[in-house]
Amino acid sequence: MEFNYLAILVAAIVPVLLGFFWYNPKTFGTSWAREAEMTEEKMKKGSVPVIFLVSLVLSFLLAFFTQTLTIHQFGALGMIGGDPSIAEPTYDAFMADYGNAFRTYKHGALHGLLSGLFLFVPVIAINGMFERKSWKYILINGMYWTVALTIMGAIVCGWV
């Protein structure tokens, strides 16, 4: 069991590409900008290339971790301390029987969806409430990450 770095890289691009559509003025961009109190002046601050580069690096970290949420075999690997070479023969037998079990796009999408709804949306909602943001703002951002994680989960789990 090893990490699929190509799948991680492709999944890391998902939040950036999805963001172009999600936060476009023709979709949720205008509502988000209003609810976020984003002005043209604020938009001009900061370096856009740096923002996108750092976002891509952080998305790579998120995609890397998403594999451990969607691929159950990492749990078996963790049970032996992460080094298959020191495992008992039962580990090899288990992996021979179940090494690709639940390694589908559908299964990964399910875990990505659940991660978005039950991890990301609550965190965004808690932060949003303390920042006195509207529920519209919270839902636009929470659903963005739920959709992004659903797609990312599908990619990292199903791309065998």
N, C-alpha and C positions, 0 to 999 in steps of 0.2 A: 504494500500500500504506500503510494507516494503521491505527492502533490502534482497536479496537472497544471503546470505553469502557463501553458497556452490557454487553457480554459480560464484560468485566473485572470490573465491579461485581457482576454475578450470580455469577460464579465466586468472587469474594472472600467471598461469603456462605457458600459451601459448607463451608469448615472449621468455621465456627461452628455451622451446622445439623447437620453430620455429628457434631460433637463432642457435641451434646445426646444423640444416639443411641448413639454409640460408647462414651462414658464414663458412660452411664446405669448405675445399679446392676443393672439387668436384663440388660445386655450385658456390657461389660468393665469397668465402673466400679468394682465392688467389688474385682476382682483388681488393677486399676490402682492404686487407692488403697492397697491392702495393699503392693504391690510398690514404690510410690513413697514409702511411709512417710508417707502423707498422713493427718493426723488432723483431727478436727473443729476443733480449736484453730487449726491451720494454715489450714484452709479459711476461717475467719472473718477472717484477716488480709488486709489489702489491700482496695482498693475494687473491688468486682465491676464496676460500670459502667466504671471506667477500664481494668480488665483486658480487658473485652469490646471497648471502643473501640480500644485499642491493638492487640488481636488482629485486629480488622477492618481497621485501617490496614495492618498487616503482611501480612494476607491479600490486600489490594489490591495491594501491591507484588509479592507472590508471583504473583498472577494476571496482573499486567502483564508480568512476566518470563516467565511460562509461555507467553505468545503467541510469544515468540522461540524457545522450545524446540519448539513444535508446528507453527508455520507456516513452511515452508521458504522462502517468498518473501521473508521478512525477510533471508535470506542473500543473495539477489540484490540487494536494496536496499542491504545493507551493502557489497557489491562495488563499488557506484558512489558510495560515500561518504554515502549516506543522503538525497541530494537528487535526486529523479527529474528535476527541471527541467534538470540539467546532464548527464544521461545521453545516451549515444549512441543512435541510432535502434534499435540491436540490443536495447537494454533494453526499449523499448516493444514490439518484436516478440516478445521472450521472454515478457513479461508478458501479451501478447495470447494467446499460445499456452498458457501455463502458469500464468496468474495465479490460477486457482482449483484447480489440481491439488493433490490430497491435502488439500483443505479440507473434511474430513468430521469428524463426531463420532467415528467409529470410529478415524480416524487420530490425532486429538487424544488420545483415550483411550489408545491404544497408547503414544504418547510420554509421556503423564502417568504411565502404569504403569511404563515404563522409568525415568523420572526418579525415581519413588518407590523402586523396587527398587535402582537403581544409583547414586543420589545421596543420597537421604534416609536410607534404611535403613543404609548404611554409616556416615554421619555420626552418626546416633543410636546405632548400635552402639558406635562408638569412644568417644563421650561416656559411654555407659552403662557400658562396661567400666571406664573410668577412675574413674567415680563409684561403682563396685562395685554396680551395679544388676543385677538378674537378667535372664536372657534372656527371661523372660516379660514383664517391663517393656519391654524393648527391642522385642520383637515387637508388643506391644500398640500402642506409639507408632509404630513403623516402619510397621506395616500401616495404621494410621489415616492417616498421611500418604500412603501409597501409594494408598489408596482415594480420599482427598481430591484428590490430584493427578491421578488418572485421570479423575475427574469434572470437575475444573477444566480439564484439557487438552481434554476433549471439548467443553466449553462454548466455550472461547476459540478453538478451531480450527474447530469446525463451525458456529458462529454467524456466518454470512457476511451 
